[in-house]
Amino acid sequence: MPLPNSDTPLTVDFCGLRFDNPLVLLSGCVGFGEEYTRIKGFSNRDAGAVCLKGTTLEPRLGNKPHRIYETPQGLLNAIGLQNPGVDKVVDEILPTLDFSECRFIANVSGSTVEEYEQVTRRFDDSPIDAIEINISCPNVKEGGVAFGNDPAMSARVVEACRRATNKPLITKLSPNQTDIAGNARVCIEAGSDAFSVINTLMGMAIDSESRKPIIGNNQGGLSGPAIKPVALLKVHQVYQVCKNQGIPIIGQGGVNSVEDALEFLIAGASAVGVGTALFYDPLICIKINQGISAYLERHKLQSVMQLTGSLRLNEPPAVRCGC
């Protein structure tokens, strides 16, 4: 269902869905959307889409504390997919959301391929606009190996979810793997319509006095400005696989300013995810959108979509014999 607003220079076409602007509020940072609407001065139209909290088949309490720890230039978290289960999300939470204001994307998680498929099928029978697959979860049937770190496992999850829905399918890629572009390639073959690049990097924090990890789960996902250089490179690498196939990317990882957002677009992203920055500046999306608009005007560009993949690489140094 198209949103009523007419197109503007910030409008983005993402898998046939029209986003009012290129910003996406990332999964886990805004709950199930309704929590964030209570912030004074924020409108859902300040984001092109909202990605809901990771949802599993059954309710989950999540990990024991501590679950969050602030690090220099970042945030370490191990929430453990706390959520009320997909039935409650679909039956009780989705009806409270205003789908006329922005797009809403479900985030599907699971411990087995079958669970991914079941949760996706449940969201398919809902008003949700698109479905993001979190393939960084450990596969309990394979000894806890994360789906996203093994291309064959990633493909199995995407194939299963593809069978369960005709809605746009966005695969969230992990940076904790050897060849992210190769993984993207097999996910496209399995039926992925788009990608989120990247998920968090794995990290640890230690209390030197007790000599124990601060995070109750021992390790967690690192987000925030510290991971931006890694995220930019991964977006650029995945874009090389996607650019000729019309596969869009949500670039994310450390977006903290308009300059950060512009860099992700130039690297190859069609939309830009904002996450950790929301915790200390809940109205940052307004500032980023204003800054992107000013950049487009300054560079005489008609649409933000003209920025996607516009990176001008440096020429490699000439190889001289005898050096």
Residue frames relative to the residue before (quaternion, step in Angstrom):
aa qw qx qy qz dx dy dz
M 1.0000 0.0000 0.0000 0.0000 0.00 0.00 0.00
P 0.3595 -0.7549 0.4999 0.2258 3.64 -0.54 1.08
L 0.4596 -0.6510 0.5234 0.3017 3.54 -1.13 0.64
P 0.5921 -0.6531 0.3503 0.3165 3.60 -1.02 0.75
N 0.5792 0.6134 -0.3952 0.3634 3.62 1.05 -0.54
S 0.4586 -0.6505 0.5221 0.3065 3.57 -1.12 0.62
D 0.6399 -0.5490 0.3768 0.3836 3.56 -1.23 0.47
T 0.1105 -0.7546 0.6446 0.0540 3.55 -1.22 0.69
P 0.6984 -0.4459 0.3189 0.4600 3.63 -1.18 0.06
L 0.6764 0.4909 -0.2950 0.4630 3.61 1.18 -0.45
T 0.4836 0.6906 -0.4281 0.3255 3.60 1.23 -0.24
V 0.1183 -0.7913 0.5993 0.0262 3.55 -1.00 0.94
D 0.2570 -0.7148 0.6269 0.1734 3.55 -1.09 0.79
F 0.0340 0.8079 -0.5827 0.0807 3.57 -0.48 1.21
C 0.8233 -0.1543 0.0471 0.5442 3.57 -0.35 1.28
G 0.7164 -0.4378 0.2501 0.4821 3.56 1.03 0.77
L 0.6008 0.5148 -0.3622 0.4928 3.58 1.30 0.01
R 0.3142 -0.7490 0.5501 0.1942 3.57 -0.95 0.84
F 0.1540 -0.7550 0.6336 0.0692 3.55 -0.78 1.12
D 0.5028 -0.6577 0.4717 0.3035 3.59 -0.95 0.86
N 0.7740 -0.0226 0.0257 0.6323 3.57 1.19 -0.60
P 0.6294 -0.6128 0.3349 0.3409 3.62 -1.16 0.38
L 0.5616 0.6394 -0.3837 0.3587 3.62 1.22 -0.03
V 0.1122 -0.7733 0.6233 0.0307 3.54 -1.05 0.92
L 0.3169 -0.7211 0.5806 0.2061 3.59 -0.84 0.97
L 0.3802 -0.8061 0.4181 0.1757 3.54 -0.50 1.24
S 0.6454 -0.5524 0.3914 0.3537 3.50 -1.25 0.65
G 0.7869 0.3076 -0.2505 0.4727 3.53 -0.99 0.92
C 0.6924 0.4858 -0.2704 0.4599 3.57 1.23 -0.37
V 0.7857 0.2459 -0.1308 0.5524 3.60 1.19 -0.41
G 0.5446 -0.6294 0.4005 0.3834 3.58 1.16 0.54
F 0.7131 -0.3752 0.3133 0.5025 3.54 -0.84 -1.02
G 0.7324 -0.4644 0.2276 0.4428 3.55 1.07 0.79
E 0.7048 0.4799 -0.2934 0.4322 3.56 0.80 -0.97
E 0.5810 0.5826 -0.3845 0.4186 3.61 1.12 -0.51
Y 0.6971 0.5041 -0.2796 0.4262 3.57 0.91 -0.90
T 0.6051 0.5830 -0.3595 0.4059 3.59 1.11 -0.58
R 0.5977 0.5812 -0.3663 0.4134 3.59 1.22 -0.25
I 0.5328 0.6297 -0.4092 0.3900 3.60 1.25 -0.19
K 0.4424 -0.7111 0.4815 0.2584 3.57 -0.68 1.10
G 0.7888 0.3010 -0.2433 0.4774 3.55 -0.90 0.96
F 0.6596 0.4917 -0.3167 0.4720 3.60 1.27 -0.19
S 0.0902 -0.7581 0.6439 0.0508 3.52 -1.12 0.80
N 0.5786 -0.5861 0.4294 0.3705 3.58 -1.07 0.65
R 0.6156 0.5614 -0.3507 0.4276 3.59 1.14 -0.53
D 0.5301 0.6135 -0.4155 0.4122 3.59 1.26 -0.10
A 0.7244 0.2875 -0.2047 0.5921 3.58 1.31 -0.21
G 0.4831 -0.6643 0.4848 0.3005 3.55 -1.08 0.70
A 0.7900 -0.0287 0.0447 0.6108 3.55 1.15 -0.68
V 0.2292 -0.7359 0.6207 0.1441 3.52 -1.29 0.49
C 0.2136 -0.7672 0.5944 0.1117 3.55 -0.80 1.04
L 0.3649 -0.7754 0.4788 0.1906 3.55 -0.54 1.21
K 0.6788 -0.4988 0.3547 0.4058 3.55 -1.30 0.38
G 0.6310 -0.5542 0.3917 0.3759 3.56 -1.13 0.68
T 0.1136 -0.8188 0.5628 0.0001 3.56 -0.81 1.08
T 0.1701 -0.7795 0.5993 0.0648 3.53 -0.99 0.95
L 0.7060 -0.4619 0.3185 0.4322 3.57 -1.30 0.16
E 0.7859 0.1907 -0.0787 0.5830 3.57 0.87 -1.00
P 0.6238 -0.5300 0.3988 0.4135 3.61 -1.19 0.39
R 0.1013 -0.7852 0.6089 0.0494 3.57 -1.15 0.69
L 0.3948 -0.7270 0.5177 0.2184 3.56 -1.00 0.87
G 0.4536 -0.6974 0.4433 0.3337 3.57 1.19 -0.43
N 0.7067 -0.4738 0.3380 0.4023 3.54 -1.36 -0.09
K 0.5672 -0.5582 0.4671 0.3853 3.55 -1.30 0.29
P 0.5589 -0.5991 0.4341 0.3744 3.63 -1.15 0.46
H 0.5720 -0.1490 -0.7999 -0.1035 1.48 -2.37 0.78
R 0.3035 -0.7720 0.5381 0.1494 3.53 -1.11 0.78
I 0.7810 0.2035 -0.0940 0.5829 3.57 1.18 -0.56
Y 0.0506 0.7807 -0.6215 0.0417 3.57 -1.05 0.80
E 0.3481 -0.7432 0.5358 0.1986 3.56 -0.78 1.06
T 0.1184 -0.7831 0.6096 0.0334 3.54 -0.92 0.99
P 0.6480 -0.4643 0.3793 0.4697 3.63 -1.20 0.14
Q 0.8571 0.0060 -0.0466 0.5129 3.57 -0.74 1.12
G 0.8093 0.2267 -0.1545 0.5194 3.60 1.04 0.56
L 0.3216 -0.7118 0.5929 0.1959 3.49 -1.42 -0.06
L 0.2044 -0.7625 0.6057 0.0995 3.55 -0.90 1.01
N 0.0659 0.8195 -0.5660 0.0600 3.59 -0.75 0.98
A 0.0117 0.7539 -0.6569 0.0026 3.51 -1.26 0.63
I 0.0484 -0.8449 0.5326 -0.0131 3.53 0.52 1.25
G 0.3309 -0.7776 0.4787 0.2379 3.58 1.03 -0.73
L 0.5679 -0.6496 0.3668 0.3478 3.57 1.13 0.72
Q 0.1328 0.7812 -0.5900 0.1548 3.58 0.86 0.93
N 0.2810 0.7426 -0.5684 0.2156 3.59 -0.75 1.05
P 0.5541 -0.6600 0.4019 0.3095 3.59 -1.16 0.51
G 0.6050 -0.5493 0.3670 0.4444 3.61 1.25 0.02
V 0.6278 -0.6134 0.3378 0.3398 3.54 -1.06 0.80
D 0.6174 0.5565 -0.3713 0.4139 3.63 0.96 -0.68
K 0.6760 0.4760 -0.3007 0.4753 3.59 0.91 -0.86
V 0.6241 0.5379 -0.3471 0.4479 3.59 1.00 -0.78
V 0.7105 0.4553 -0.2626 0.4680 3.59 0.83 -0.99
D 0.7537 0.4316 -0.2263 0.4409 3.59 0.82 -1.00
E 0.8136 0.2900 -0.1234 0.4886 3.59 0.98 -0.81
I 0.7410 0.4184 -0.2463 0.4638 3.60 0.94 -0.78
L 0.6614 0.5234 -0.3321 0.4222 3.62 0.79 -0.91
P 0.6482 0.5266 -0.3511 0.4234 3.67 0.90 -0.69
T 0.6532 0.5159 -0.3219 0.4512 3.62 1.19 -0.36
L 0.6136 0.5722 -0.3453 0.4205 3.61 1.24 -0.27
D 0.3780 -0.7177 0.5433 0.2164 3.56 -1.12 0.74
F 0.1876 -0.8272 0.5240 0.0771 3.57 -0.11 1.31
S 0.5636 0.5892 -0.4005 0.4182 3.60 1.23 -0.02
E 0.6621 0.5401 -0.3009 0.4235 3.61 1.20 -0.41
C 0.7886 -0.1264 0.0940 0.5944 3.60 0.99 -0.77
R 0.5913 -0.5568 0.4357 0.3880 3.56 -1.28 0.02
F 0.1761 -0.7663 0.6088 0.1053 3.54 -1.15 0.68
I 0.1518 -0.7928 0.5897 0.0270 3.54 -0.85 1.10
A 0.3279 -0.7279 0.5674 0.2016 3.58 -0.83 0.98
N 0.2121 -0.7461 0.6142 0.1454 3.57 -1.20 0.59
V 0.1664 -0.8233 0.5417 0.0326 3.55 -0.50 1.26
S 0.0001 -0.7849 0.6190 -0.0288 3.55 -0.92 0.97
G 0.0663 0.8090 -0.5818 0.0521 3.55 -1.22 0.43
S 0.4425 -0.6847 0.5163 0.2623 3.53 -1.32 0.25
T 0.7545 0.1941 -0.1420 0.6107 3.56 1.34 -0.15
V 0.6407 -0.5050 0.3993 0.4183 3.58 -1.24 0.35
E 0.6449 0.5443 -0.3202 0.4306 3.57 0.97 -0.88
E 0.6477 0.5141 -0.3259 0.4582 3.59 1.01 -0.76
Y 0.6049 0.5437 -0.3514 0.4637 3.60 0.99 -0.76
E 0.6821 0.4983 -0.2912 0.4491 3.56 0.87 -0.98
Q 0.6646 0.5124 -0.3090 0.4474 3.59 0.94 -0.85
V 0.6684 0.4886 -0.3063 0.4698 3.58 0.92 -0.89
T 0.6389 0.5246 -0.3225 0.4611 3.59 0.99 -0.83
R 0.6485 0.5206 -0.3185 0.4549 3.58 0.94 -0.85
R 0.6391 0.5211 -0.3238 0.4639 3.57 1.05 -0.77
F 0.6768 0.4646 -0.2972 0.4877 3.60 0.96 -0.78
D 0.5630 0.6018 -0.3927 0.4083 3.61 1.11 -0.53
D 0.7128 0.3752 -0.2257 0.5479 3.56 1.12 -0.69
S 0.5813 0.5217 -0.3865 0.4904 3.57 0.80 1.11
P 0.5994 -0.5883 0.3941 0.3733 3.61 -1.21 0.21
I 0.3553 0.7552 -0.4949 0.2418 3.62 1.22 0.03
D 0.4705 -0.7242 0.4378 0.2502 3.60 -0.95 0.87
A 0.7907 -0.0507 0.0774 0.6052 3.58 1.04 -0.77
I 0.3014 -0.7524 0.5629 0.1620 3.56 -1.28 0.35
E 0.1791 -0.7644 0.6139 0.0822 3.54 -0.86 1.06
I 0.2376 -0.7717 0.5773 0.1217 3.56 -0.90 0.98
N 0.2236 -0.7632 0.5948 0.1172 3.56 -0.72 1.11
I 0.0528 -0.8432 0.5349 -0.0006 3.59 -0.04 1.27
S 0.4687 0.6596 -0.4613 0.3640 3.59 1.17 0.48
C 0.4819 0.6761 -0.4335 0.3503 3.59 1.26 0.02
P 0.4898 -0.6641 0.4719 0.3105 3.61 -1.10 0.62
N 0.3771 -0.7116 0.5521 0.2161 3.57 -1.03 0.85
V 0.3259 -0.7903 0.4843 0.1862 3.58 -0.29 1.27
K 0.6486 0.5259 -0.3212 0.4468 3.59 1.15 -0.52
E 0.7376 0.3703 -0.2094 0.5244 3.58 1.25 -0.32
G 0.6848 -0.5343 0.2837 0.4063 3.55 1.06 0.75
G 0.6731 -0.5382 0.2874 0.4179 3.58 1.20 0.48
V 0.3955 0.7015 -0.4947 0.3266 3.59 1.22 0.23
A 0.4531 -0.6945 0.4830 0.2811 3.60 -0.82 0.95
F 0.5537 -0.6266 0.4404 0.3267 3.57 -0.93 0.93
G 0.7189 0.5083 -0.2568 0.3986 3.55 0.85 -1.04
N 0.6553 0.5147 -0.3218 0.4496 3.60 1.21 -0.29
D 0.7076 0.3614 -0.2303 0.5619 3.57 1.30 -0.03
P 0.4194 -0.7416 0.4563 0.2567 3.64 -0.41 1.14
A 0.6421 0.5227 -0.3364 0.4487 3.61 0.97 -0.77
M 0.6583 0.4883 -0.3044 0.4854 3.58 1.00 -0.82
S 0.6160 0.5483 -0.3433 0.4495 3.57 0.99 -0.84
A 0.6679 0.5093 -0.2972 0.4540 3.58 0.90 -0.95
R 0.6324 0.5397 -0.3359 0.4426 3.58 1.00 -0.78
V 0.6602 0.4985 -0.3072 0.4705 3.57 0.97 -0.86
V 0.6608 0.5023 -0.3130 0.4616 3.59 0.88 -0.92
E 0.6436 0.5246 -0.3230 0.4541 3.60 0.91 -0.86
A 0.6632 0.5076 -0.3043 0.4582 3.58 0.94 -0.90
C 0.6801 0.4763 -0.2876 0.4774 3.58 0.94 -0.88
R 0.6093 0.5566 -0.3454 0.4468 3.57 1.09 -0.71
R 0.6308 0.5289 -0.3275 0.4638 3.60 1.05 -0.73
A 0.7256 0.4854 -0.2352 0.4273 3.54 1.08 -0.76
T 0.8215 0.1432 -0.0630 0.5484 3.63 1.17 -0.26
N 0.3087 -0.7052 0.6037 0.2073 3.50 -1.35 0.44
K 0.4621 0.6710 -0.4511 0.3644 3.59 1.28 0.03
P 0.6369 -0.5127 0.3889 0.4245 3.61 -1.16 0.41
L 0.1976 -0.7939 0.5723 0.0561 3.54 -0.84 1.08
I 0.0979 -0.8014 0.5901 -0.0024 3.57 -0.62 1.22
T 0.1906 -0.7898 0.5742 0.1012 3.60 -0.66 1.07
K 0.2694 -0.7678 0.5654 0.1349 3.56 -0.76 1.11
L 0.2159 -0.8327 0.5038 0.0787 3.55 -0.36 1.28
S 0.3896 -0.7169 0.5396 0.2075 3.52 -1.07 0.86
P 0.3933 -0.7012 0.5347 0.2601 3.62 -1.04 0.70
N 0.6007 0.5947 -0.3412 0.4112 3.58 1.29 -0.30
Q 0.5642 0.5553 -0.3965 0.4648 3.57 0.82 1.04
T 0.6330 -0.5842 0.3678 0.3504 3.55 -1.24 0.46
D 0.8274 0.0843 0.0267 0.5546 3.60 0.81 -1.02
I 0.1731 -0.8323 0.5201 0.0826 3.57 0.14 1.28
A 0.6299 0.5267 -0.3406 0.4580 3.61 1.06 -0.67
G 0.6428 0.5148 -0.3224 0.4668 3.58 1.01 -0.77
N 0.6348 0.5152 -0.3235 0.4764 3.57 1.03 -0.76
A 0.6261 0.5353 -0.3346 0.4577 3.58 0.99 -0.82
R 0.6372 0.5516 -0.3247 0.4292 3.56 0.97 -0.87
V 0.7019 0.4473 -0.2830 0.4766 3.61 0.85 -0.92
C 0.6177 0.5391 -0.3487 0.4541 3.60 1.11 -0.59
I 0.6121 0.5255 -0.3467 0.4786 3.60 1.07 -0.66
E 0.6573 0.5090 -0.3031 0.4658 3.56 0.93 -0.88
A 0.6834 0.4841 -0.2757 0.4717 3.58 1.13 -0.68
G 0.6887 -0.5218 0.2699 0.4249 3.60 1.26 -0.15
S 0.4108 0.7070 -0.4866 0.3077 3.60 1.19 0.25
D 0.3257 -0.7603 0.5366 0.1670 3.58 -0.97 0.93
A 0.7975 0.0249 0.0436 0.6012 3.58 1.19 -0.56
F 0.2788 -0.7511 0.5723 0.1748 3.54 -1.34 0.13
S 0.2231 -0.6713 0.6782 0.1991 3.48 -1.43 0.40
V 0.0287 0.8089 -0.5805 0.0888 3.57 -0.65 1.13
I 0.6826 -0.3973 -0.6133 -0.0001 1.65 -1.11 2.26
N 0.5265 -0.5227 0.5318 0.4083 3.50 -1.41 -0.07
T 0.7113 -0.4690 0.3066 0.4243 3.58 -1.26 0.07
L 0.4511 -0.6300 0.5567 0.2995 3.54 -1.33 0.41
M 0.4620 -0.6772 0.4875 0.3005 3.61 -1.00 0.71
G 0.0795 0.8073 -0.5773 0.0927 3.54 -0.97 0.91
M 0.2501 -0.7554 0.5905 0.1349 3.54 -1.35 0.12
A 0.1133 -0.7418 0.6538 0.0966 3.54 -1.30 0.52
I 0.1683 -0.8107 0.5590 0.0433 3.59 -0.94 0.93
D 0.3273 -0.6889 0.6135 0.2047 3.54 -1.12 0.81
S 0.3426 -0.7890 0.4720 0.1930 3.59 -0.33 1.23
E 0.6185 0.5538 -0.3538 0.4307 3.62 1.11 -0.55
S 0.7582 0.3381 -0.1892 0.5243 3.58 0.87 -0.95
R 0.2770 -0.7807 0.4943 0.2636 3.55 1.34 -0.48
K 0.5351 0.5809 -0.4191 0.4480 3.54 1.06 0.88
P 0.5726 -0.5590 0.4506 0.3956 3.60 -1.19 0.42
I 0.4764 -0.6741 0.4846 0.2895 3.57 -1.02 0.78
I 0.6679 0.4680 -0.2887 0.5016 3.56 1.06 -0.78
G 0.5220 -0.6765 0.4304 0.2910 3.56 -0.85 1.00
N 0.6860 0.4606 -0.2592 0.5002 3.53 1.19 -0.63
N 0.5219 -0.6532 0.3637 0.4108 3.58 1.41 0.12
Q 0.7984 0.0178 0.0018 0.6019 3.58 0.94 -0.81
G 0.0778 -0.8053 0.5870 0.0288 3.55 -1.23 0.42
G 0.5955 -0.5690 0.4347 0.3643 3.52 -1.33 -0.03
L 0.2742 -0.7678 0.5620 0.1397 3.57 -0.84 1.03
S 0.0006 -0.7760 0.6300 -0.0306 3.55 -0.88 1.03
G 0.5626 0.6281 -0.4263 0.3275 3.56 -1.28 -0.02
P 0.7962 -0.3648 0.2043 0.4374 3.59 -1.32 0.12
A 0.5856 0.6139 -0.3779 0.3707 3.62 1.06 -0.63
I 0.7428 0.4193 -0.2362 0.4654 3.61 1.03 -0.66
K 0.4111 0.7576 -0.4512 0.2313 3.60 1.22 -0.12
P 0.6595 0.5019 -0.3518 0.4353 3.67 0.77 -0.77
V 0.6319 0.5144 -0.3259 0.4794 3.58 1.06 -0.75
A 0.6678 0.5174 -0.3002 0.4429 3.56 0.88 -0.96
L 0.6379 0.5329 -0.3304 0.4472 3.60 0.95 -0.84
L 0.6603 0.4996 -0.3104 0.4670 3.57 0.92 -0.88
K 0.6635 0.5069 -0.3140 0.4519 3.60 0.92 -0.86
V 0.6192 0.5252 -0.3421 0.4730 3.59 1.03 -0.74
H 0.6471 0.5180 -0.3124 0.4640 3.57 0.93 -0.91
Q 0.6756 0.4978 -0.2976 0.4551 3.60 0.92 -0.87
V 0.6788 0.4724 -0.2949 0.4787 3.59 0.91 -0.86
Y 0.6049 0.5715 -0.3544 0.4266 3.59 1.07 -0.71
Q 0.6024 0.5649 -0.3675 0.4276 3.61 1.04 -0.63
V 0.6628 0.4796 -0.2904 0.4963 3.58 1.16 -0.61
C 0.7472 0.4651 -0.2055 0.4280 3.56 1.02 -0.91
K 0.5954 0.6680 -0.3610 0.2625 3.56 1.00 -0.87
N 0.7300 0.4129 -0.2529 0.4824 3.62 0.99 -0.68
Q 0.6884 0.4649 -0.2773 0.4829 3.57 1.27 -0.08
G 0.4734 -0.6997 0.4269 0.3226 3.58 1.27 0.06
I 0.4114 0.6982 -0.4777 0.3393 3.58 1.15 0.63
P 0.2525 -0.8068 0.5121 0.1521 3.63 -0.44 1.12
I 0.2605 -0.7543 0.5904 0.1211 3.54 -1.29 0.53
I 0.2415 -0.6829 0.6639 0.1862 3.53 -1.19 0.72
G 0.1884 -0.7986 0.5649 0.0879 3.59 -0.44 1.20
Q 0.1201 0.8121 -0.5542 0.1376 3.56 -0.75 1.00
G 0.5054 0.6278 -0.4904 0.3316 3.51 -1.24 0.59
G 0.8612 -0.0618 0.0012 0.5046 3.57 -0.03 1.28
V 0.3495 0.7349 -0.5145 0.2702 3.61 1.14 0.41
N 0.0326 0.8344 -0.5361 0.1236 3.52 -0.49 1.29
S 0.7886 0.1455 -0.0537 0.5950 3.59 1.30 -0.14
V 0.6664 -0.4695 0.3735 0.4428 3.55 -1.28 0.10
E 0.6160 0.5520 -0.3510 0.4388 3.59 1.02 -0.73
D 0.6301 0.5312 -0.3290 0.4610 3.58 1.01 -0.81
A 0.6643 0.5095 -0.3035 0.4549 3.57 0.89 -0.96
L 0.6479 0.5218 -0.3143 0.4574 3.57 0.95 -0.88
E 0.6373 0.5378 -0.3296 0.4427 3.59 0.98 -0.84
F 0.6611 0.5012 -0.3143 0.4614 3.60 0.94 -0.81
L 0.6336 0.5193 -0.3302 0.4688 3.57 1.00 -0.77
I 0.6722 0.4988 -0.2908 0.4634 3.56 0.88 -0.95
A 0.6517 0.5271 -0.3106 0.4484 3.60 1.05 -0.73
G 0.7199 -0.4457 0.2582 0.4653 3.59 1.18 -0.40
A 0.5232 0.6422 -0.4163 0.3749 3.58 1.25 -0.02
S 0.3485 -0.7113 0.5713 0.2149 3.56 -1.18 0.67
A 0.7618 0.1017 -0.0644 0.6365 3.55 1.28 -0.51
V 0.2984 -0.7668 0.5509 0.1397 3.56 -1.23 0.49
G 0.2966 -0.7717 0.5412 0.1537 3.55 -0.80 1.06
V 0.1319 -0.7628 0.6303 0.0591 3.54 -1.06 0.88
G 0.0138 0.8387 -0.5414 0.0584 3.58 -0.67 1.07
T 0.8081 0.3024 -0.1670 0.4771 3.57 -0.05 -1.31
A 0.6143 0.5762 -0.3511 0.4090 3.61 1.00 -0.75
L 0.5816 0.6057 -0.3718 0.3958 3.60 1.14 -0.57
F 0.6149 0.5835 -0.3538 0.3952 3.59 1.11 -0.61
Y 0.7832 0.2767 -0.1787 0.5273 3.60 1.04 -0.59
D 0.7705 0.1424 -0.1403 0.6053 3.60 1.25 -0.06
P 0.1781 -0.8475 0.4908 0.0960 3.60 0.30 1.24
L 0.7207 0.4146 -0.2452 0.4986 3.60 1.18 -0.46
I 0.3009 0.7988 -0.4828 0.1958 3.59 1.21 0.35
C 0.5814 0.6005 -0.3834 0.3931 3.62 1.08 -0.58
I 0.6101 0.5495 -0.3514 0.4498 3.57 1.03 -0.75
K 0.6775 0.4947 -0.2844 0.4640 3.57 0.91 -0.95
I 0.6615 0.5044 -0.3177 0.4550 3.59 0.94 -0.84
N 0.6590 0.5029 -0.3173 0.4605 3.60 0.91 -0.84
Q 0.6358 0.5138 -0.3278 0.4736 3.57 1.00 -0.78
G 0.6687 0.5083 -0.2963 0.4545 3.57 0.98 -0.83
I 0.6345 0.5113 -0.3303 0.4764 3.59 1.03 -0.76
S 0.6304 0.5347 -0.3305 0.4555 3.59 0.98 -0.84
A 0.6623 0.4995 -0.3021 0.4697 3.58 0.94 -0.89
Y 0.6364 0.5264 -0.3266 0.4595 3.60 1.01 -0.76
L 0.6468 0.5194 -0.3224 0.4560 3.60 0.93 -0.88
E 0.6643 0.4988 -0.3025 0.4674 3.55 0.96 -0.89
R 0.6656 0.5198 -0.3001 0.4435 3.57 0.95 -0.90
H 0.7526 0.3587 -0.1924 0.5177 3.58 1.06 -0.75
K 0.4285 -0.7438 0.4275 0.2836 3.56 1.35 0.28
L 0.3672 0.6963 -0.5139 0.3410 3.55 0.90 1.05
Q 0.4257 -0.7376 0.4754 0.2207 3.55 -0.97 0.88
S 0.8118 0.1021 -0.0123 0.5748 3.59 1.13 -0.61
V 0.5526 -0.6038 0.4630 0.3401 3.54 -1.14 0.68
M 0.5881 0.5976 -0.3665 0.4034 3.60 1.15 -0.54
Q 0.5683 0.5925 -0.3801 0.4260 3.59 1.24 -0.34
L 0.6171 0.5628 -0.3414 0.4312 3.59 1.21 -0.39
T 0.5623 0.6475 -0.3881 0.3377 3.60 1.08 -0.68
G 0.8567 0.0594 -0.0735 0.5070 3.55 -0.73 1.11
S 0.4465 0.7192 -0.4368 0.3041 3.60 1.18 0.41
L 0.2999 0.7852 -0.4883 0.2348 3.57 1.26 0.34
R 0.1980 -0.7633 0.6066 0.1016 3.56 -0.94 0.96
L 0.2469 -0.8124 0.5126 0.1275 3.56 -0.15 1.28
N 0.5194 -0.6112 0.4995 0.3273 3.53 -1.17 0.62
E 0.5029 -0.6223 0.4998 0.3318 3.55 -1.12 0.62
P 0.4674 -0.6669 0.4870 0.3156 3.63 -0.89 0.82
P 0.5696 -0.5995 0.4216 0.3721 3.61 -1.04 0.64
A 0.5264 -0.6290 0.4702 0.3258 3.55 -1.10 0.73
V 0.3848 -0.7110 0.5450 0.2220 3.55 -1.05 0.88
R 0.1215 -0.8084 0.5740 0.0469 3.58 -0.67 1.06
C 0.4611 -0.6801 0.4983 0.2767 3.53 -0.87 0.94
G 0.8024 0.3145 -0.2245 0.4548 3.54 -1.10 0.71
C 0.4748 0.6733 -0.4557 0.3371 3.63 1.25 0.07
